[in-house]
Amino acid sequence: MNAAERRRDRKIGALRQAHALNPRPEAVADPAFTSGNAFFDRADLVQVKYEMVRRVRAEGQGVSRSAAAFGLSRPSYYQAAARFARDGLPGLLPQRPGPRRAHKLSDEVVDFLERALEDEPTLRSSDLAARVAEHFNVRVHPRSIERALARRRKKGGAARA
């Protein structure tokens, strides 16, 4: 493997780690990316989105045409344009995958857990998980319960585990 291939592999690895690797680089048909210019990289999703937004805003290219040329959908354009307008270039970085917060362990559920522990301080997290499943019809891992209660204690709540 030569030096250029190693650099390319490192870049692909970095893009993958940052969740910024374009899953469909072959769909990018824009001439800047297909002309062989090493600056433009179809695998770099942030660069692809930026160029798509720039073509519409700076060059007046139509949204449908721009989205198609960059292998993305019109909704992807509008989402990228809004994020770029709000946050600049960092707004084009893909959002972290997965839930953004403890959606199963809402304040209501954690309050319920704290009350259960007040009534029966010897309850284990597995017992609490069973009670949440019974009362809220939600399955929660016992370790998630432990973390939620610890967060509540850290914020100044009265939970005991």
The 8 nearest C-alpha neighbors of each residue, nearest first, counted from 0:
[[1, 4, 5, 2, 3, 8, 6, 7],
 [0, 2, 4, 3, 5, 6, 7, 8],
 [1, 3, 5, 4, 6, 0, 7, 8],
 [4, 2, 6, 5, 1, 7, 0, 8],
 [5, 3, 7, 1, 6, 2, 0, 8],
 [4, 6, 8, 2, 7, 3, 9, 1],
 [7, 5, 9, 3, 4, 8, 10, 2],
 [6, 8, 4, 10, 5, 9, 11, 3],
 [7, 9, 5, 11, 10, 6, 4, 12],
 [10, 8, 12, 6, 7, 11, 13, 5],
 [9, 11, 13, 7, 12, 8, 14, 6],
 [12, 10, 14, 8, 13, 9, 15, 7],
 [13, 11, 9, 15, 10, 14, 8, 16],
 [12, 14, 10, 16, 15, 11, 9, 17],
 [15, 13, 20, 19, 11, 17, 12, 16],
 [14, 16, 18, 20, 12, 13, 17, 19],
 [15, 17, 13, 18, 14, 12, 19, 20],
 [16, 18, 14, 19, 15, 13, 20, 93],
 [19, 17, 15, 16, 20, 14, 93, 95],
 [20, 18, 14, 17, 44, 15, 93, 21],
 [21, 19, 14, 15, 43, 42, 44, 18],
 [20, 22, 44, 42, 23, 24, 43, 19],
 [21, 23, 20, 24, 42, 44, 19, 25],
 [24, 22, 25, 21, 26, 70, 27, 42],
 [25, 23, 41, 42, 26, 21, 27, 22],
 [24, 26, 23, 27, 41, 28, 70, 42],
 [27, 25, 70, 24, 23, 28, 69, 68],
 [28, 26, 69, 70, 25, 24, 29, 68],
 [27, 29, 68, 69, 26, 30, 33, 32],
 [28, 30, 68, 32, 31, 27, 69, 33],
 [31, 29, 33, 32, 34, 28, 68, 27],
 [32, 30, 29, 34, 33, 39, 36, 35],
 [31, 33, 39, 30, 29, 34, 41, 40],
 [32, 34, 30, 35, 31, 29, 28, 36],
 [35, 33, 30, 36, 31, 32, 29, 37],
 [34, 36, 33, 37, 32, 31, 39, 38],
 [37, 35, 38, 34, 39, 32, 31, 33],
 [36, 38, 39, 35, 40, 32, 34, 31],
 [39, 37, 36, 40, 32, 35, 31, 41],
 [40, 38, 32, 37, 36, 31, 41, 46],
 [39, 41, 42, 43, 32, 38, 37, 46],
 [40, 42, 24, 43, 32, 27, 47, 39],
 [41, 43, 21, 24, 40, 20, 44, 11],
 [44, 42, 46, 41, 20, 40, 45, 21],
 [43, 45, 21, 47, 19, 46, 20, 42],
 [46, 44, 48, 47, 43, 91, 92, 49],
 [45, 47, 49, 43, 44, 48, 50, 40],
 [48, 46, 44, 50, 45, 49, 51, 43],
 [49, 47, 51, 45, 46, 50, 44, 52],
 [48, 50, 46, 52, 51, 47, 53, 45],
 [49, 51, 53, 47, 52, 48, 54, 46],
 [50, 52, 48, 54, 49, 53, 65, 47],
 [51, 53, 49, 55, 50, 54, 80, 56],
 [54, 52, 50, 56, 57, 55, 51, 49],
 [55, 53, 58, 51, 52, 57, 60, 56],
 [54, 56, 60, 59, 52, 53, 58, 57],
 [55, 57, 53, 59, 54, 58, 52, 60],
 [56, 58, 53, 54, 59, 55, 60, 52],
 [59, 57, 54, 60, 55, 56, 53, 61],
 [60, 58, 55, 56, 57, 61, 54, 53],
 [59, 61, 55, 58, 54, 65, 62, 64],
 [62, 60, 64, 63, 55, 65, 59, 54],
 [61, 63, 65, 64, 66, 55, 60, 73],
 [64, 62, 66, 65, 61, 73, 67, 72],
 [65, 63, 67, 61, 62, 66, 68, 60],
 [64, 66, 68, 62, 67, 63, 51, 61],
 [67, 65, 71, 63, 69, 72, 68, 64],
 [66, 68, 70, 64, 69, 65, 71, 63],
 [69, 67, 29, 28, 65, 66, 70, 27],
 [70, 68, 27, 66, 67, 71, 29, 28],
 [71, 69, 26, 27, 67, 68, 66, 28],
 [70, 72, 66, 69, 67, 75, 73, 76],
 [73, 71, 75, 74, 66, 76, 67, 70],
 [72, 74, 76, 75, 66, 63, 77, 62],
 [75, 73, 77, 76, 72, 78, 71, 79],
 [76, 74, 72, 78, 73, 77, 79, 71],
 [77, 75, 73, 79, 74, 78, 80, 66],
 [76, 78, 80, 74, 79, 75, 81, 73],
 [77, 79, 75, 81, 76, 80, 74, 82],
 [80, 78, 76, 82, 77, 81, 83, 75],
 [81, 79, 77, 83, 78, 82, 52, 76],
 [82, 80, 84, 78, 83, 79, 77, 85],
 [81, 83, 90, 85, 79, 84, 80, 86],
 [82, 84, 87, 80, 90, 86, 85, 81],
 [85, 83, 81, 82, 87, 86, 80, 90],
 [84, 86, 82, 83, 81, 87, 90, 80],
 [87, 85, 90, 83, 82, 84, 89, 88],
 [88, 86, 83, 90, 89, 84, 85, 82],
 [87, 89, 90, 91, 83, 86, 92, 49],
 [90, 88, 91, 92, 87, 86, 83, 82],
 [91, 89, 86, 82, 83, 88, 92, 87],
 [90, 92, 89, 88, 45, 79, 83, 93],
 [93, 91, 89, 90, 45, 94, 19, 88],
 [94, 92, 19, 91, 18, 95, 90, 45],
 [93, 95, 96, 92, 18, 91, 90, 97],
 [94, 96, 93, 97, 18, 99, 98, 17],
 [97, 95, 94, 98, 99, 93, 18, 17],
 [96, 98, 99, 95, 100, 94, 101, 102],
 [97, 99, 100, 96, 101, 102, 95, 103],
 [100, 98, 97, 101, 102, 95, 96, 94],
 [101, 99, 102, 98, 103, 104, 97, 105],
 [100, 102, 104, 103, 105, 99, 98, 147],
 [101, 103, 100, 104, 105, 98, 99, 106],
 [104, 102, 101, 105, 137, 139, 108, 138],
 [103, 105, 101, 108, 102, 109, 106, 147],
 [104, 106, 108, 107, 103, 102, 109, 101],
 [105, 107, 109, 108, 110, 104, 111, 151],
 [106, 108, 110, 105, 109, 111, 104, 112],
 [107, 109, 111, 105, 110, 104, 106, 112],
 [108, 110, 112, 106, 111, 107, 104, 113],
 [111, 109, 113, 107, 108, 112, 106, 114],
 [110, 112, 108, 114, 109, 113, 115, 107],
 [113, 111, 109, 115, 110, 114, 116, 108],
 [112, 114, 116, 110, 158, 115, 111, 117],
 [113, 115, 117, 111, 116, 112, 110, 118],
 [116, 114, 112, 118, 113, 117, 119, 111],
 [117, 115, 120, 119, 113, 118, 114, 112],
 [116, 118, 114, 115, 119, 120, 113, 159],
 [117, 119, 115, 116, 114, 120, 113, 121],
 [120, 118, 116, 121, 117, 122, 115, 114],
 [119, 121, 116, 122, 117, 118, 159, 160],
 [122, 120, 119, 123, 116, 160, 118, 117],
 [123, 121, 120, 119, 126, 116, 124, 127],
 [124, 122, 126, 125, 121, 127, 160, 141],
 [123, 125, 127, 141, 126, 128, 144, 145],
 [124, 126, 128, 141, 127, 123, 129, 140],
 [127, 125, 129, 123, 124, 128, 122, 130],
 [126, 128, 124, 130, 129, 125, 131, 123],
 [129, 127, 125, 131, 126, 130, 141, 139],
 [130, 128, 132, 126, 127, 131, 133, 125],
 [129, 131, 133, 127, 132, 128, 134, 126],
 [132, 130, 128, 134, 133, 135, 129, 127],
 [133, 131, 136, 137, 129, 138, 130, 135],
 [134, 132, 130, 131, 136, 135, 129, 137],
 [133, 135, 131, 132, 136, 130, 137, 129],
 [136, 134, 137, 131, 132, 133, 108, 130],
 [137, 135, 132, 133, 134, 138, 131, 130],
 [138, 136, 132, 135, 139, 131, 103, 133],
 [137, 139, 132, 136, 140, 128, 131, 129],
 [140, 138, 128, 137, 141, 143, 144, 103],
 [139, 141, 143, 142, 128, 144, 138, 125],
 [142, 140, 124, 144, 125, 143, 128, 139],
 [141, 143, 145, 144, 140, 146, 124, 139],
 [144, 142, 146, 140, 141, 145, 147, 139],
 [143, 145, 141, 147, 142, 146, 148, 124],
 [144, 146, 142, 148, 143, 147, 149, 141],
 [145, 147, 149, 143, 144, 148, 150, 142],
 [148, 146, 144, 150, 149, 145, 143, 151],
 [147, 149, 151, 145, 150, 146, 158, 144],
 [148, 150, 146, 152, 151, 147, 153, 145],
 [151, 149, 153, 147, 148, 152, 146, 154],
 [150, 152, 148, 154, 156, 149, 153, 147],
 [153, 151, 156, 149, 155, 154, 150, 158],
 [152, 154, 150, 155, 151, 149, 156, 148],
 [155, 153, 151, 152, 156, 150, 149, 157],
 [156, 154, 152, 153, 151, 157, 150, 158],
 [157, 155, 152, 151, 158, 154, 153, 150],
 [156, 158, 152, 159, 155, 113, 151, 148],
 [159, 157, 113, 152, 156, 148, 160, 151],
 [158, 160, 157, 116, 120, 113, 148, 152],
 [159, 158, 145, 116, 148, 120, 123, 124]]
